[in-house]
Amino acid sequence: MMGSGWTRKARMLVVVNLLAVAAVLLAMAAPHPISSVALGSEWQCSKAAFVVTTCRQAS
């Protein structure tokens, strides 16, 4: 009976840590606006996950 209590606590600890890591990864991957001096003010650019940069013309 004692072993099942520790197993449940360990499982909860793993789940909580996985949720925390997922939240951090999602926060880092969310697009953030960046300024691109080369394109000028007619363009709006955003960078996601520090890798993908997308730009579109501002309306």
mmCIF file as Biopython writes it, N, C-alpha, C and O atoms, coordinates in Angstrom:
data_model
#
loop_
_atom_site.group_PDB
_atom_site.id
_atom_site.type_symbol
_atom_site.label_atom_id
_atom_site.label_alt_id
_atom_site.label_comp_id
_atom_site.label_asym_id
_atom_site.label_entity_id
_atom_site.label_seq_id
_atom_site.pdbx_PDB_ins_code
_atom_site.Cartn_x
_atom_site.Cartn_y
_atom_site.Cartn_z
_atom_site.occupancy
_atom_site.B_iso_or_equiv
_atom_site.auth_seq_id
_atom_site.auth_asym_id
_atom_site.pdbx_PDB_model_num
ATOM 1   N N  . MET A ? 1  ? 0.819  -1.196 0.000   1.0 0.0 1  A 1 
ATOM 2   C CA . MET A ? 1  ? 0.000  0.000  0.000   1.0 0.0 1  A 1 
ATOM 3   C C  . MET A ? 1  ? 0.865  1.264  0.000   1.0 0.0 1  A 1 
ATOM 4   O O  . MET A ? 1  ? 0.485  2.263  -0.610  1.0 0.0 1  A 1 
ATOM 5   N N  . MET A ? 2  ? 1.998  1.238  0.660   1.0 0.0 2  A 1 
ATOM 6   C CA . MET A ? 2  ? 2.862  2.408  0.699   1.0 0.0 2  A 1 
ATOM 7   C C  . MET A ? 2  ? 3.450  2.705  -0.672  1.0 0.0 2  A 1 
ATOM 8   O O  . MET A ? 2  ? 3.627  3.871  -1.026  1.0 0.0 2  A 1 
ATOM 9   N N  . GLY A ? 3  ? 3.754  1.679  -1.443  1.0 0.0 3  A 1 
ATOM 10  C CA . GLY A ? 3  ? 4.348  1.871  -2.760  1.0 0.0 3  A 1 
ATOM 11  C C  . GLY A ? 3  ? 3.433  2.608  -3.713  1.0 0.0 3  A 1 
ATOM 12  O O  . GLY A ? 3  ? 3.908  3.404  -4.523  1.0 0.0 3  A 1 
ATOM 13  N N  . SER A ? 4  ? 2.129  2.365  -3.639  1.0 0.0 4  A 1 
ATOM 14  C CA . SER A ? 4  ? 1.202  3.027  -4.552  1.0 0.0 4  A 1 
ATOM 15  C C  . SER A ? 4  ? 1.105  4.516  -4.265  1.0 0.0 4  A 1 
ATOM 16  O O  . SER A ? 4  ? 0.883  5.298  -5.190  1.0 0.0 4  A 1 
ATOM 17  N N  . GLY A ? 5  ? 1.262  4.930  -3.027  1.0 0.0 5  A 1 
ATOM 18  C CA . GLY A ? 5  ? 1.243  6.354  -2.685  1.0 0.0 5  A 1 
ATOM 19  C C  . GLY A ? 5  ? 2.431  7.089  -3.284  1.0 0.0 5  A 1 
ATOM 20  O O  . GLY A ? 5  ? 2.285  8.198  -3.799  1.0 0.0 5  A 1 
ATOM 21  N N  . TRP A ? 6  ? 3.594  6.482  -3.218  1.0 0.0 6  A 1 
ATOM 22  C CA . TRP A ? 6  ? 4.781  7.108  -3.809  1.0 0.0 6  A 1 
ATOM 23  C C  . TRP A ? 6  ? 4.667  7.126  -5.336  1.0 0.0 6  A 1 
ATOM 24  O O  . TRP A ? 6  ? 5.110  8.075  -5.983  1.0 0.0 6  A 1 
ATOM 25  N N  . THR A ? 7  ? 4.078  6.086  -5.904  1.0 0.0 7  A 1 
ATOM 26  C CA . THR A ? 7  ? 3.915  6.036  -7.348  1.0 0.0 7  A 1 
ATOM 27  C C  . THR A ? 7  ? 2.986  7.149  -7.806  1.0 0.0 7  A 1 
ATOM 28  O O  . THR A ? 7  ? 3.255  7.797  -8.818  1.0 0.0 7  A 1 
ATOM 29  N N  . ARG A ? 8  ? 1.918  7.378  -7.094  1.0 0.0 8  A 1 
ATOM 30  C CA . ARG A ? 8  ? 0.975  8.439  -7.434  1.0 0.0 8  A 1 
ATOM 31  C C  . ARG A ? 8  ? 1.649  9.806  -7.318  1.0 0.0 8  A 1 
ATOM 32  O O  . ARG A ? 8  ? 1.452  10.666 -8.176  1.0 0.0 8  A 1 
ATOM 33  N N  . LYS A ? 9  ? 2.435  10.011 -6.273  1.0 0.0 9  A 1 
ATOM 34  C CA . LYS A ? 9  ? 3.130  11.285 -6.101  1.0 0.0 9  A 1 
ATOM 35  C C  . LYS A ? 9  ? 4.169  11.490 -7.195  1.0 0.0 9  A 1 
ATOM 36  O O  . LYS A ? 9  ? 4.317  12.598 -7.711  1.0 0.0 9  A 1 
ATOM 37  N N  . ALA A ? 10 ? 4.879  10.447 -7.546  1.0 0.0 10 A 1 
ATOM 38  C CA . ALA A ? 10 ? 5.883  10.552 -8.605  1.0 0.0 10 A 1 
ATOM 39  C C  . ALA A ? 10 ? 5.219  10.852 -9.941  1.0 0.0 10 A 1 
ATOM 40  O O  . ALA A ? 10 ? 5.729  11.655 -10.723 1.0 0.0 10 A 1 
ATOM 41  N N  . ARG A ? 11 ? 4.086  10.211 -10.206 1.0 0.0 11 A 1 
ATOM 42  C CA . ARG A ? 11 ? 3.357  10.445 -11.444 1.0 0.0 11 A 1 
ATOM 43  C C  . ARG A ? 11 ? 2.876  11.897 -11.516 1.0 0.0 11 A 1 
ATOM 44  O O  . ARG A ? 11 ? 2.984  12.534 -12.563 1.0 0.0 11 A 1 
ATOM 45  N N  . MET A ? 12 ? 2.355  12.409 -10.428 1.0 0.0 12 A 1 
ATOM 46  C CA . MET A ? 12 ? 1.900  13.802 -10.392 1.0 0.0 12 A 1 
ATOM 47  C C  . MET A ? 12 ? 3.063  14.772 -10.594 1.0 0.0 12 A 1 
ATOM 48  O O  . MET A ? 12 ? 2.914  15.782 -11.283 1.0 0.0 12 A 1 
ATOM 49  N N  . LEU A ? 13 ? 4.207  14.477 -10.002 1.0 0.0 13 A 1 
ATOM 50  C CA . LEU A ? 13 ? 5.385  15.316 -10.162 1.0 0.0 13 A 1 
ATOM 51  C C  . LEU A ? 13 ? 5.824  15.351 -11.625 1.0 0.0 13 A 1 
ATOM 52  O O  . LEU A ? 13 ? 6.181  16.411 -12.140 1.0 0.0 13 A 1 
ATOM 53  N N  . VAL A ? 14 ? 5.800  14.214 -12.285 1.0 0.0 14 A 1 
ATOM 54  C CA . VAL A ? 14 ? 6.166  14.149 -13.703 1.0 0.0 14 A 1 
ATOM 55  C C  . VAL A ? 14 ? 5.175  14.942 -14.543 1.0 0.0 14 A 1 
ATOM 56  O O  . VAL A ? 14 ? 5.587  15.683 -15.435 1.0 0.0 14 A 1 
ATOM 57  N N  . VAL A ? 15 ? 3.893  14.806 -14.281 1.0 0.0 15 A 1 
ATOM 58  C CA . VAL A ? 15 ? 2.868  15.522 -15.043 1.0 0.0 15 A 1 
ATOM 59  C C  . VAL A ? 15 ? 3.017  17.028 -14.853 1.0 0.0 15 A 1 
ATOM 60  O O  . VAL A ? 15 ? 2.935  17.778 -15.826 1.0 0.0 15 A 1 
ATOM 61  N N  . VAL A ? 16 ? 3.229  17.473 -13.648 1.0 0.0 16 A 1 
ATOM 62  C CA . VAL A ? 16 ? 3.378  18.907 -13.371 1.0 0.0 16 A 1 
ATOM 63  C C  . VAL A ? 16 ? 4.617  19.450 -14.089 1.0 0.0 16 A 1 
ATOM 64  O O  . VAL A ? 16 ? 4.570  20.538 -14.663 1.0 0.0 16 A 1 
ATOM 65  N N  . ASN A ? 17 ? 5.713  18.708 -14.061 1.0 0.0 17 A 1 
ATOM 66  C CA . ASN A ? 17 ? 6.930  19.158 -14.744 1.0 0.0 17 A 1 
ATOM 67  C C  . ASN A ? 17 ? 6.728  19.205 -16.254 1.0 0.0 17 A 1 
ATOM 68  O O  . ASN A ? 17 ? 7.202  20.134 -16.908 1.0 0.0 17 A 1 
ATOM 69  N N  . LEU A ? 18 ? 6.038  18.226 -16.814 1.0 0.0 18 A 1 
ATOM 70  C CA . LEU A ? 18 ? 5.776  18.223 -18.252 1.0 0.0 18 A 1 
ATOM 71  C C  . LEU A ? 18 ? 4.901  19.406 -18.658 1.0 0.0 18 A 1 
ATOM 72  O O  . LEU A ? 18 ? 5.134  20.015 -19.703 1.0 0.0 18 A 1 
ATOM 73  N N  . LEU A ? 19 ? 3.908  19.735 -17.852 1.0 0.0 19 A 1 
ATOM 74  C CA . LEU A ? 19 ? 3.061  20.887 -18.142 1.0 0.0 19 A 1 
ATOM 75  C C  . LEU A ? 19 ? 3.848  22.193 -18.072 1.0 0.0 19 A 1 
ATOM 76  O O  . LEU A ? 19 ? 3.631  23.092 -18.883 1.0 0.0 19 A 1 
ATOM 77  N N  . ALA A ? 20 ? 4.753  22.299 -17.115 1.0 0.0 20 A 1 
ATOM 78  C CA . ALA A ? 20 ? 5.578  23.501 -16.994 1.0 0.0 20 A 1 
ATOM 79  C C  . ALA A ? 20 ? 6.503  23.647 -18.205 1.0 0.0 20 A 1 
ATOM 80  O O  . ALA A ? 20 ? 6.659  24.745 -18.740 1.0 0.0 20 A 1 
ATOM 81  N N  . VAL A ? 21 ? 7.103  22.559 -18.628 1.0 0.0 21 A 1 
ATOM 82  C CA . VAL A ? 21 ? 7.986  22.597 -19.799 1.0 0.0 21 A 1 
ATOM 83  C C  . VAL A ? 21 ? 7.189  22.945 -21.048 1.0 0.0 21 A 1 
ATOM 84  O O  . VAL A ? 21 ? 7.655  23.728 -21.876 1.0 0.0 21 A 1 
ATOM 85  N N  . ALA A ? 22 ? 5.996  22.378 -21.199 1.0 0.0 22 A 1 
ATOM 86  C CA . ALA A ? 22 ? 5.152  22.674 -22.352 1.0 0.0 22 A 1 
ATOM 87  C C  . ALA A ? 22 ? 4.774  24.155 -22.376 1.0 0.0 22 A 1 
ATOM 88  O O  . ALA A ? 22 ? 4.763  24.773 -23.440 1.0 0.0 22 A 1 
ATOM 89  N N  . ALA A ? 23 ? 4.470  24.720 -21.225 1.0 0.0 23 A 1 
ATOM 90  C CA . ALA A ? 23 ? 4.110  26.141 -21.161 1.0 0.0 23 A 1 
ATOM 91  C C  . ALA A ? 23 ? 5.286  27.024 -21.575 1.0 0.0 23 A 1 
ATOM 92  O O  . ALA A ? 23 ? 5.103  28.007 -22.293 1.0 0.0 23 A 1 
ATOM 93  N N  . VAL A ? 24 ? 6.477  26.680 -21.132 1.0 0.0 24 A 1 
ATOM 94  C CA . VAL A ? 24 ? 7.669  27.456 -21.497 1.0 0.0 24 A 1 
ATOM 95  C C  . VAL A ? 24 ? 7.931  27.346 -22.992 1.0 0.0 24 A 1 
ATOM 96  O O  . VAL A ? 24 ? 8.242  28.347 -23.638 1.0 0.0 24 A 1 
ATOM 97  N N  . LEU A ? 25 ? 7.810  26.151 -23.549 1.0 0.0 25 A 1 
ATOM 98  C CA . LEU A ? 25 ? 8.039  25.967 -24.985 1.0 0.0 25 A 1 
ATOM 99  C C  . LEU A ? 25 ? 7.009  26.723 -25.816 1.0 0.0 25 A 1 
ATOM 100 O O  . LEU A ? 25 ? 7.354  27.306 -26.844 1.0 0.0 25 A 1 
ATOM 101 N N  . LEU A ? 26 ? 5.763  26.722 -25.391 1.0 0.0 26 A 1 
ATOM 102 C CA . LEU A ? 26 ? 4.743  27.474 -26.110 1.0 0.0 26 A 1 
ATOM 103 C C  . LEU A ? 26 ? 4.997  28.977 -26.039 1.0 0.0 26 A 1 
ATOM 104 O O  . LEU A ? 26 ? 4.774  29.692 -27.016 1.0 0.0 26 A 1 
ATOM 105 N N  . ALA A ? 27 ? 5.454  29.450 -24.907 1.0 0.0 27 A 1 
ATOM 106 C CA . ALA A ? 27 ? 5.748  30.874 -24.766 1.0 0.0 27 A 1 
ATOM 107 C C  . ALA A ? 27 ? 6.908  31.279 -25.669 1.0 0.0 27 A 1 
ATOM 108 O O  . ALA A ? 27 ? 6.910  32.377 -26.225 1.0 0.0 27 A 1 
ATOM 109 N N  . MET A ? 28 ? 7.885  30.403 -25.814 1.0 0.0 28 A 1 
ATOM 110 C CA . MET A ? 28 ? 9.024  30.705 -26.674 1.0 0.0 28 A 1 
ATOM 111 C C  . MET A ? 28 ? 8.645  30.613 -28.150 1.0 0.0 28 A 1 
ATOM 112 O O  . MET A ? 28 ? 9.198  31.340 -28.975 1.0 0.0 28 A 1 
ATOM 113 N N  . ALA A ? 29 ? 7.725  29.740 -28.485 1.0 0.0 29 A 1 
ATOM 114 C CA . ALA A ? 29 ? 7.363  29.526 -29.886 1.0 0.0 29 A 1 
ATOM 115 C C  . ALA A ? 29 ? 6.336  30.522 -30.392 1.0 0.0 29 A 1 
ATOM 116 O O  . ALA A ? 29 ? 6.132  30.627 -31.602 1.0 0.0 29 A 1 
ATOM 117 N N  . ALA A ? 30 ? 5.693  31.245 -29.513 1.0 0.0 30 A 1 
ATOM 118 C CA . ALA A ? 30 ? 4.670  32.214 -29.935 1.0 0.0 30 A 1 
ATOM 119 C C  . ALA A ? 30 ? 5.316  33.326 -30.756 1.0 0.0 30 A 1 
ATOM 120 O O  . ALA A ? 30 ? 6.427  33.755 -30.441 1.0 0.0 30 A 1 
ATOM 121 N N  . PRO A ? 31 ? 4.648  33.795 -31.792 1.0 0.0 31 A 1 
ATOM 122 C CA . PRO A ? 31 ? 5.232  34.856 -32.618 1.0 0.0 31 A 1 
ATOM 123 C C  . PRO A ? 31 ? 5.387  36.167 -31.852 1.0 0.0 31 A 1 
ATOM 124 O O  . PRO A ? 31 ? 4.498  36.581 -31.108 1.0 0.0 31 A 1 
ATOM 125 N N  . HIS A ? 32 ? 6.518  36.797 -32.048 1.0 0.0 32 A 1 
ATOM 126 C CA . HIS A ? 32 ? 6.809  38.078 -31.419 1.0 0.0 32 A 1 
ATOM 127 C C  . HIS A ? 32 ? 7.062  39.102 -32.521 1.0 0.0 32 A 1 
ATOM 128 O O  . HIS A ? 32 ? 7.784  38.807 -33.473 1.0 0.0 32 A 1 
ATOM 129 N N  . PRO A ? 33 ? 6.487  40.294 -32.412 1.0 0.0 33 A 1 
ATOM 130 C CA . PRO A ? 33 ? 6.734  41.306 -33.443 1.0 0.0 33 A 1 
ATOM 131 C C  . PRO A ? 33 ? 8.200  41.759 -33.414 1.0 0.0 33 A 1 
ATOM 132 O O  . PRO A ? 33 ? 8.795  41.925 -32.350 1.0 0.0 33 A 1 
ATOM 133 N N  . ILE A ? 34 ? 8.752  41.949 -34.589 1.0 0.0 34 A 1 
ATOM 134 C CA . ILE A ? 34 ? 10.113 42.461 -34.691 1.0 0.0 34 A 1 
ATOM 135 C C  . ILE A ? 34 ? 10.111 43.605 -35.689 1.0 0.0 34 A 1 
ATOM 136 O O  . ILE A ? 34 ? 9.214  43.697 -36.526 1.0 0.0 34 A 1 
ATOM 137 N N  . SER A ? 35 ? 11.093 44.465 -35.609 1.0 0.0 35 A 1 
ATOM 138 C CA . SER A ? 35 ? 11.183 45.565 -36.561 1.0 0.0 35 A 1 
ATOM 139 C C  . SER A ? 35 ? 12.237 45.210 -37.604 1.0 0.0 35 A 1 
ATOM 140 O O  . SER A ? 35 ? 13.301 44.682 -37.279 1.0 0.0 35 A 1 
ATOM 141 N N  . SER A ? 36 ? 11.928 45.503 -38.836 1.0 0.0 36 A 1 
ATOM 142 C CA . SER A ? 36 ? 12.855 45.261 -39.934 1.0 0.0 36 A 1 
ATOM 143 C C  . SER A ? 36 ? 13.119 46.589 -40.622 1.0 0.0 36 A 1 
ATOM 144 O O  . SER A ? 36 ? 12.295 47.060 -41.406 1.0 0.0 36 A 1 
ATOM 145 N N  . VAL A ? 37 ? 14.251 47.185 -40.335 1.0 0.0 37 A 1 
ATOM 146 C CA . VAL A ? 37 ? 14.599 48.489 -40.876 1.0 0.0 37 A 1 
ATOM 147 C C  . VAL A ? 37 ? 14.771 48.401 -42.386 1.0 0.0 37 A 1 
ATOM 148 O O  . VAL A ? 37 ? 14.462 49.357 -43.097 1.0 0.0 37 A 1 
ATOM 149 N N  . ALA A ? 38 ? 15.255 47.279 -42.885 1.0 0.0 38 A 1 
ATOM 150 C CA . ALA A ? 38 ? 15.500 47.132 -44.319 1.0 0.0 38 A 1 
ATOM 151 C C  . ALA A ? 38 ? 14.201 47.172 -45.121 1.0 0.0 38 A 1 
ATOM 152 O O  . ALA A ? 38 ? 14.194 47.660 -46.251 1.0 0.0 38 A 1 
ATOM 153 N N  . LEU A ? 39 ? 13.105 46.670 -44.559 1.0 0.0 39 A 1 
ATOM 154 C CA . LEU A ? 39 ? 11.837 46.630 -45.284 1.0 0.0 39 A 1 
ATOM 155 C C  . LEU A ? 39 ? 11.057 47.931 -45.169 1.0 0.0 39 A 1 
ATOM 156 O O  . LEU A ? 39 ? 10.261 48.243 -46.055 1.0 0.0 39 A 1 
ATOM 157 N N  . GLY A ? 40 ? 11.255 48.679 -44.130 1.0 0.0 40 A 1 
ATOM 158 C CA . GLY A ? 40 ? 10.545 49.936 -43.946 1.0 0.0 40 A 1 
ATOM 159 C C  . GLY A ? 40 ? 9.290  49.762 -43.120 1.0 0.0 40 A 1 
ATOM 160 O O  . GLY A ? 40 ? 9.000  48.680 -42.609 1.0 0.0 40 A 1 
ATOM 161 N N  . SER A ? 41 ? 8.548  50.861 -43.000 1.0 0.0 41 A 1 
ATOM 162 C CA . SER A ? 41 ? 7.376  50.861 -42.124 1.0 0.0 41 A 1 
ATOM 163 C C  . SER A ? 41 ? 6.152  50.238 -42.782 1.0 0.0 41 A 1 
ATOM 164 O O  . SER A ? 41 ? 5.144  50.031 -42.107 1.0 0.0 41 A 1 
ATOM 165 N N  . GLU A ? 42 ? 6.206  49.930 -44.082 1.0 0.0 42 A 1 
ATOM 166 C CA . GLU A ? 42 ? 5.060  49.334 -44.760 1.0 0.0 42 A 1 
ATOM 167 C C  . GLU A ? 42 ? 4.907  47.853 -44.445 1.0 0.0 42 A 1 
ATOM 168 O O  . GLU A ? 42 ? 3.904  47.244 -44.816 1.0 0.0 42 A 1 
ATOM 169 N N  . TRP A ? 43 ? 5.864  47.280 -43.783 1.0 0.0 43 A 1 
ATOM 170 C CA . TRP A ? 43 ? 5.851  45.846 -43.516 1.0 0.0 43 A 1 
ATOM 171 C C  . TRP A ? 43 ? 5.792  45.571 -42.019 1.0 0.0 43 A 1 
ATOM 172 O O  . TRP A ? 43 ? 6.371  46.304 -41.218 1.0 0.0 43 A 1 
ATOM 173 N N  . GLN A ? 44 ? 5.085  44.505 -41.652 1.0 0.0 44 A 1 
ATOM 174 C CA . GLN A ? 44 ? 5.036  44.032 -40.266 1.0 0.0 44 A 1 
ATOM 175 C C  . GLN A ? 44 ? 5.608  42.620 -40.246 1.0 0.0 44 A 1 
ATOM 176 O O  . GLN A ? 44 ? 5.123  41.742 -40.960 1.0 0.0 44 A 1 
ATOM 177 N N  . CYS A ? 45 ? 6.620  42.402 -39.443 1.0 0.0 45 A 1 
ATOM 178 C CA . CYS A ? 45 ? 7.283  41.100 -39.374 1.0 0.0 45 A 1 
ATOM 179 C C  . CYS A ? 45 ? 7.129  40.516 -37.977 1.0 0.0 45 A 1 
ATOM 180 O O  . CYS A ? 45 ? 7.018  41.246 -36.991 1.0 0.0 45 A 1 
ATOM 181 N N  . SER A ? 46 ? 7.124  39.199 -37.909 1.0 0.0 46 A 1 
ATOM 182 C CA . SER A ? 46 ? 7.106  38.517 -36.615 1.0 0.0 46 A 1 
ATOM 183 C C  . SER A ? 46 ? 7.998  37.299 -36.707 1.0 0.0 46 A 1 
ATOM 184 O O  . SER A ? 46 ? 8.134  36.678 -37.761 1.0 0.0 46 A 1 
ATOM 185 N N  . LYS A ? 47 ? 8.603  36.971 -35.577 1.0 0.0 47 A 1 
ATOM 186 C CA . LYS A ? 47 ? 9.508  35.833 -35.512 1.0 0.0 47 A 1 
ATOM 187 C C  . LYS A ? 47 ? 8.949  34.835 -34.503 1.0 0.0 47 A 1 
ATOM 188 O O  . LYS A ? 47 ? 8.560  35.215 -33.399 1.0 0.0 47 A 1 
ATOM 189 N N  . ALA A ? 48 ? 8.908  33.546 -34.888 1.0 0.0 48 A 1 
ATOM 190 C CA . ALA A ? 48 ? 8.392  32.493 -34.015 1.0 0.0 48 A 1 
ATOM 191 C C  . ALA A ? 48 ? 9.491  31.468 -33.771 1.0 0.0 48 A 1 
ATOM 192 O O  . ALA A ? 48 ? 10.209 31.076 -34.690 1.0 0.0 48 A 1 
ATOM 193 N N  . ALA A ? 49 ? 9.610  31.050 -32.538 1.0 0.0 49 A 1 
ATOM 194 C CA . ALA A ? 49 ? 10.559 30.021 -32.116 1.0 0.0 49 A 1 
ATOM 195 C C  . ALA A ? 49 ? 11.995 30.379 -32.481 1.0 0.0 49 A 1 
ATOM 196 O O  . ALA A ? 49 ? 12.815 29.488 -32.706 1.0 0.0 49 A 1 
ATOM 197 N N  . PHE A ? 50 ? 12.303 31.645 -32.542 1.0 0.0 50 A 1 
ATOM 198 C CA . PHE A ? 50 ? 13.644 32.145 -32.842 1.0 0.0 50 A 1 
ATOM 199 C C  . PHE A ? 50 ? 14.158 31.703 -34.208 1.0 0.0 50 A 1 
ATOM 200 O O  . PHE A ? 50 ? 15.339 31.889 -34.501 1.0 0.0 50 A 1 
ATOM 201 N N  . VAL A ? 51 ? 13.305 31.121 -35.052 1.0 0.0 51 A 1 
ATOM 202 C CA . VAL A ? 51 ? 13.764 30.584 -36.332 1.0 0.0 51 A 1 
ATOM 203 C C  . VAL A ? 51 ? 12.944 31.129 -37.491 1.0 0.0 51 A 1 
ATOM 204 O O  . VAL A ? 51 ? 13.511 31.659 -38.446 1.0 0.0 51 A 1 
ATOM 205 N N  . VAL A ? 52 ? 11.632 31.012 -37.428 1.0 0.0 52 A 1 
ATOM 206 C CA . VAL A ? 52 ? 10.761 31.354 -38.545 1.0 0.0 52 A 1 
ATOM 207 C C  . VAL A ? 52 ? 10.373 32.825 -38.477 1.0 0.0 52 A 1 
ATOM 208 O O  . VAL A ? 52 ? 9.789  33.277 -37.493 1.0 0.0 52 A 1 
ATOM 209 N N  . THR A ? 53 ? 10.700 33.562 -39.524 1.0 0.0 53 A 1 
ATOM 210 C CA . THR A ? 53 ? 10.344 34.975 -39.609 1.0 0.0 53 A 1 
ATOM 211 C C  . THR A ? 53 ? 9.367  35.146 -40.768 1.0 0.0 53 A 1 
ATOM 212 O O  . THR A ? 53 ? 9.645  34.726 -41.891 1.0 0.0 53 A 1 
ATOM 213 N N  . THR A ? 54 ? 8.235  35.756 -40.490 1.0 0.0 54 A 1 
ATOM 214 C CA . THR A ? 54 ? 7.254  36.024 -41.532 1.0 0.0 54 A 1 
ATOM 215 C C  . THR A ? 54 ? 6.983  37.522 -41.570 1.0 0.0 54 A 1 
ATOM 216 O O  . THR A ? 54 ? 6.943  38.192 -40.538 1.0 0.0 54 A 1 
ATOM 217 N N  . CYS A ? 55 ? 6.797  38.028 -42.783 1.0 0.0 55 A 1 
ATOM 218 C CA . CYS A ? 55 ? 6.505  39.451 -42.969 1.0 0.0 55 A 1 
ATOM 219 C C  . CYS A ? 55 ? 5.293  39.599 -43.869 1.0 0.0 55 A 1 
ATOM 220 O O  . CYS A ? 55 ? 5.074  38.797 -44.777 1.0 0.0 55 A 1 
ATOM 221 N N  . ARG A ? 56 ? 4.504  40.638 -43.603 1.0 0.0 56 A 1 
ATOM 222 C CA . ARG A ? 56 ? 3.358  40.944 -44.457 1.0 0.0 56 A 1 
ATOM 223 C C  . ARG A ? 56 ? 3.228  42.456 -44.531 1.0 0.0 56 A 1 
ATOM 224 O O  . ARG A ? 56 ? 3.676  43.189 -43.648 1.0 0.0 56 A 1 
ATOM 225 N N  . GLN A ? 57 ? 2.608  42.892 -45.601 1.0 0.0 57 A 1 
ATOM 226 C CA . GLN A ? 57 ? 2.431  44.326 -45.777 1.0 0.0 57 A 1 
ATOM 227 C C  . GLN A ? 57 ? 1.383  44.844 -44.802 1.0 0.0 57 A 1 
ATOM 228 O O  . GLN A ? 57 ? 0.333  44.229 -44.616 1.0 0.0 57 A 1 
ATOM 229 N N  . ALA A ? 58 ? 1.677  45.962 -44.196 1.0 0.0 58 A 1 
ATOM 230 C CA . ALA A ? 58 ? 0.734  46.595 -43.271 1.0 0.0 58 A 1 
ATOM 231 C C  . ALA A ? 58 ? -0.367 47.256 -44.083 1.0 0.0 58 A 1 
ATOM 232 O O  . ALA A ? 58 ? -0.110 47.867 -45.121 1.0 0.0 58 A 1 
ATOM 233 N N  . SER A ? 59 ? -1.575 47.129 -43.605 1.0 0.0 59 A 1 
ATOM 234 C CA . SER A ? 59 ? -2.696 47.732 -44.338 1.0 0.0 59 A 1 
ATOM 235 C C  . SER A ? 59 ? -2.986 49.129 -43.866 1.0 0.0 59 A 1 
ATOM 236 O O  . SER A ? 59 ? -3.899 49.777 -44.379 1.0 0.0 59 A 1 
#
